[in-house]
Amino acid sequence: MRRVKRTALSLNASIAVLLLLPATAAFAQSIVGISIACSNDHVYAWFADRRVTSGTSSNLGSYQPPHAYSLPAGKTPADVIGVGIAGNDHVYAWYRDGTASSGTSTDLGHYRAPYHYSLPAGKTTADVVGIDIACSNDHVYAWYKDRTASFAGNDHVYVWYRDLTVTSGTSDHLDTYRAPYSYVLGLGPCSVTAGTPQLNTADHVIFAVVNRGPSCETTATMKISLNRDVPFWFDPTLASKTIALINGDVAVQYRCAGTSTGQNVYVEVESEGRKIQSPRAAIQFCN
């Protein structure tokens, strides 16, 4: 039996309007491109925060968690109108200024710098709601706001929607093979972690890294302090900072040159009514 390859429709602001679906997930709205690799059927999703995941149609991060990708010079994720993966696993990205590039999942301009492409007569980049490449013949499919498509064919087409459902069908009947079913982004939880303090001996600095993410959707204020553990007494603060953050890392550090040895230090984070502490670290010698 011939294996049927699949293509995918990129998800951006227009597709939800086209199909009259509500925007219910902030990270779903932040997808700037999505495609299926011809070599292994892995689904790749590129996000507006310059991260890319790899997974299945129902769990976009099941194979690879979020990791960084880069764009050609002068391009931003907001410029992307579609991403497609060709039969040789080259990743093509199309931009709003009428240019396209070729690269890898993590470097969208690795193989070819931006070059100009053309659309059918009467169409502009503002009309495009999705672009992808058919694995069977490397034909490029494009879908438009007026519910038309170019290069229609018989490859399976997968479409991911803002309400966290996905369908499978053809280029002109997007749910022919499978009605809407649920998918998850697979980005991981929204959590706060406090790393164990470490000593940079060259600079005489005690430092620790606090992380929030990877899939938080709202900003939270974090009060971070690097403290010395003093038994049977209050713990003095060596360094502190307060920061508002959605997702990312924050470092706190203390220059310890000239201080006494044998300090036990830890990081404490207070955010959204919760307080967490890192493991204690024994800093025996600082200078």
C-alpha positions in Angstrom: 0.0 0.0 0.0 1.3 3.4 -0.9 2.1 5.5 2.1 0.2 8.8 1.9 2.2 11.8 2.8 0.7 14.7 4.6 0.9 18.5 4.5 -0.1 21.0 7.0 -1.7 24.5 7.0 0.2 27.2 8.7 -1.7 28.9 11.6 -1.8 32.6 11.9 -4.3 35.3 12.8 -6.3 34.9 9.6 -7.2 31.2 9.8 -9.3 31.7 12.9 -11.3 34.4 11.2 -11.7 32.3 8.1 -13.2 29.3 9.9 -15.0 31.4 12.6 -13.2 29.8 15.5 -12.6 31.5 18.8 -9.0 32.4 19.9 -8.8 30.5 23.2 -5.1 29.7 23.6 -2.4 32.4 23.6 0.3 30.1 22.6 -1.8 28.7 19.7 -2.1 32.3 18.5 1.6 32.7 18.6 2.3 29.9 16.1 3.8 31.5 13.0 4.3 28.3 11.0 3.7 24.6 11.1 4.6 21.8 8.8 5.2 18.0 8.7 8.6 16.6 7.8 8.5 14.2 4.9 11.3 12.0 6.3 9.6 11.0 9.5 6.1 12.7 9.7 7.3 14.7 12.7 5.2 17.9 13.1 7.3 21.1 13.5 5.8 24.3 14.9 7.5 27.7 14.9 6.4 30.2 17.6 6.6 34.0 17.7 9.0 33.8 20.7 11.6 32.3 18.3 11.3 28.8 19.6 10.4 25.6 17.6 9.0 22.3 18.7 8.7 18.8 17.2 5.9 16.3 17.9 2.8 14.7 16.6 -0.4 16.2 15.2 -2.0 15.9 18.7 1.1 16.9 20.8 3.3 19.4 19.1 6.2 19.1 21.6 6.3 15.3 22.2 9.6 14.7 20.3 11.5 17.9 20.9 10.7 20.6 23.6 11.0 24.3 22.7 14.4 25.3 21.4 15.7 28.3 19.6 15.5 29.1 15.9 17.0 31.9 13.9 15.7 33.9 10.9 17.6 35.6 8.0 19.0 39.1 8.8 16.3 41.7 8.9 13.4 39.2 9.4 11.3 38.7 12.5 8.7 36.0 13.4 6.0 38.6 12.6 7.1 38.7 9.0 6.5 34.9 8.5 3.2 34.0 6.6 4.0 30.3 6.2 6.6 27.6 6.6 6.9 24.3 4.7 9.2 21.3 4.7 10.2 19.9 1.3 11.0 16.2 0.5 14.7 16.8 1.2 13.9 18.2 4.6 14.8 21.7 3.6 12.6 24.2 5.4 11.1 27.0 3.4 9.8 30.2 4.9 7.6 32.8 3.2 7.5 36.4 4.4 5.1 39.3 4.1 7.5 41.4 1.9 7.3 38.8 -0.9 10.5 37.0 -0.2 11.2 33.4 0.8 14.2 31.6 2.3 15.5 28.0 2.6 17.1 26.5 5.6 16.7 24.1 8.6 14.2 24.0 11.4 16.6 26.0 13.6 18.1 28.3 10.9 15.5 29.4 8.4 18.1 31.0 6.1 20.8 28.3 6.2 20.6 27.1 2.6 19.4 30.2 0.7 19.1 33.8 1.6 15.7 35.6 1.0 14.7 35.7 -2.7 11.5 36.9 -4.3 8.5 34.7 -5.0 5.2 35.4 -6.8 1.6 34.7 -6.1 -1.3 34.1 -8.5 -2.8 37.1 -10.2 -5.0 39.1 -7.9 -3.5 37.7 -4.7 -1.2 39.5 -2.2 0.7 38.3 0.8 -2.1 39.9 3.0 -4.5 37.4 1.5 -2.5 34.3 2.5 -3.6 32.3 5.5 -1.3 29.3 5.1 1.4 27.8 2.9 3.0 24.4 2.8 4.7 21.8 0.6 3.3 18.5 -0.5 5.6 15.6 0.3 4.5 13.6 -2.7 5.7 16.0 -5.4 7.1 19.1 -3.6 4.3 21.2 -5.0 3.6 24.3 -2.9 0.1 24.8 -1.6 -1.3 28.2 -0.6 -4.7 29.0 1.1 -6.3 32.4 0.9 -8.8 34.5 2.9 -11.4 34.1 0.2 -11.5 30.3 0.8 -9.6 29.5 -2.4 -6.4 27.5 -2.7 -3.7 27.2 -5.3 -2.0 23.9 -6.4 -4.8 21.7 -5.0 -4.1 18.0 -5.0 -4.7 14.7 -3.2 -2.2 14.8 -0.4 -3.5 14.7 3.2 -3.7 18.2 4.7 -3.6 18.8 8.4 -4.9 22.1 9.8 -4.3 23.3 13.4 -6.8 25.8 14.8 -6.7 28.4 17.6 -9.2 26.5 19.7 -6.7 23.6 20.0 -8.3 21.3 17.6 -6.9 19.8 14.4 -8.5 18.3 11.2 -7.3 16.1 8.4 -8.6 16.4 4.8 -7.7 17.6 1.3 -6.6 21.0 0.2 -10.2 22.0 -0.6 -12.1 19.9 2.0 -10.0 20.3 5.2 -11.9 17.7 7.3 -12.6 15.0 4.8 -10.5 12.4 6.5 -10.9 13.3 10.1 -13.2 15.7 12.0 -11.8 18.1 14.6 -9.9 16.4 17.4 -7.8 17.9 20.2 -4.1 18.7 20.3 -1.8 20.1 22.9 1.2 22.4 22.3 3.5 20.2 24.4 5.4 23.3 25.7 5.6 22.1 29.2 4.1 23.6 32.4 4.2 27.2 33.7 6.4 26.8 36.7 9.1 28.5 38.6 12.4 26.8 39.4 15.3 28.1 41.5 18.8 26.7 40.6 21.4 25.8 43.2 23.9 28.7 43.7 27.3 28.2 42.2 30.7 29.9 42.6 32.5 31.6 39.7 36.0 31.4 41.2 37.6 33.6 38.5 35.4 36.6 39.2 34.7 35.8 42.9 31.0 35.8 42.3 28.3 33.6 43.8 25.4 33.3 41.3 22.2 31.4 40.7 19.6 31.2 37.9 15.9 31.3 38.4 13.6 30.2 35.5 9.9 30.8 34.8 8.2 28.8 32.1 8.3 27.4 29.6 4.7 28.0 28.6 3.4 30.8 30.9 1.0 33.1 29.2 0.8 36.1 31.6 3.3 38.3 33.3 4.2 37.7 36.9 6.3 39.7 39.4 9.1 37.7 41.0 11.0 38.8 44.1 14.4 37.0 44.0 16.9 37.0 46.8 20.3 35.2 47.3 20.6 34.5 51.0 23.1 33.1 53.5 21.8 30.4 55.7 22.6 31.2 59.4 21.4 28.5 61.8 19.2 29.6 64.6 19.1 33.2 63.3 17.6 35.2 60.5 19.2 34.7 57.1 20.8 37.8 55.7 20.2 38.8 52.1 23.4 39.0 50.0 21.7 40.2 46.8 18.1 40.7 45.5 16.1 41.8 42.5 12.5 42.2 41.5 11.4 41.5 37.9 8.3 41.1 35.9 8.5 38.1 33.5 6.5 35.9 31.3 9.0 33.2 30.4 12.8 33.2 30.7 15.8 33.0 33.0 16.9 35.6 35.6 20.3 35.6 37.3 21.1 37.0 40.7 24.7 37.3 41.9 26.8 38.4 44.8 30.5 39.4 44.7 32.0 37.5 47.6 35.7 38.6 47.4 37.0 39.2 50.9 34.2 37.4 52.7 34.6 34.6 55.1 34.6 31.0 53.9 32.2 28.2 54.7 29.0 30.0 53.6 25.8 28.1 53.0 23.7 30.0 50.4 20.4 29.5 48.7 18.0 31.4 46.4 14.4 32.3 47.4 11.7 33.2 44.9 8.4 34.8 45.9 5.8 35.0 43.1 2.0 34.9 42.8 1.6 34.0 46.5 4.1 31.2 46.4 7.6 31.0 47.9 10.2 28.5 46.8 13.8 27.9 47.8 16.7 26.3 46.0 18.9 23.6 47.6 21.6 24.9 49.9 25.1 25.2 48.4 28.2 25.2 50.6 30.6 27.8 49.3 33.8 26.8 51.1 36.3 29.2 49.6 35.5 32.4 47.8 38.9 34.2 47.5 
